[in-house]
């Protein structure tokens, strides 16, 4: 009978530790979500060029003619 109590207490402790870990990870994600989104955006390729003579920005490729 005493072994059943130890088994229940052990699993209850593991469940609480797992729940605490999940909540801690979610809280850190919620705090750093804007930083994570900015890092993902920074990794995307950029398509822009600058015409320094006219001092204007033009996106995309230049026409051939």
C-alpha positions in Angstrom: 0.0 0.0 0.0 2.8 2.4 0.8 4.4 1.8 -2.6 1.1 2.9 -4.3 1.4 6.2 -2.4 5.0 6.7 -3.6 3.9 5.9 -7.1 1.1 8.5 -7.0 3.3 11.2 -5.4 6.1 10.6 -8.0 3.7 10.9 -10.9 2.0 13.9 -9.4 5.4 15.6 -9.1 6.3 14.7 -12.7 3.0 16.0 -13.9 3.5 19.3 -12.0 7.0 19.6 -13.3 5.9 19.0 -16.9 3.1 21.6 -16.5 5.5 24.1 -15.1 8.0 23.6 -17.9 5.2 24.0 -20.5 4.0 27.2 -18.9 7.5 28.6 -18.6 8.2 27.9 -22.3 4.9 29.5 -23.3 5.7 32.6 -21.2 9.1 33.0 -22.8 7.6 32.6 -26.3 5.0 35.2 -25.5 7.6 37.6 -24.2 10.0 37.1 -27.2 7.4 36.7 -29.9 8.1 40.1 -31.6 11.9 39.4 -31.6 11.3 35.9 -33.1 9.0 37.4 -35.8 11.6 40.1 -36.6 14.4 37.5 -36.9 12.2 35.4 -39.3 11.5 38.5 -41.4 15.2 39.4 -41.5 16.1 36.0 -43.0 13.8 36.6 -46.0 15.6 37.8 -49.2 15.4 41.5 -50.0 14.8 42.8 -53.5 15.6 46.5 -53.7 18.1 48.8 -55.5 19.0 52.4 -55.2 19.5 54.9 -58.0 22.0 57.3 -56.5 21.8 59.8 -59.4 18.1 60.4 -59.0 18.2 59.5 -55.2 15.1 57.3 -55.5 14.6 53.7 -54.6 13.5 51.3 -57.2 12.4 47.8 -56.5 12.9 44.7 -58.6 15.2 44.3 -61.7 16.0 47.0 -64.2 14.5 46.7 -67.7 16.9 45.7 -70.5 15.9 48.5 -72.8 
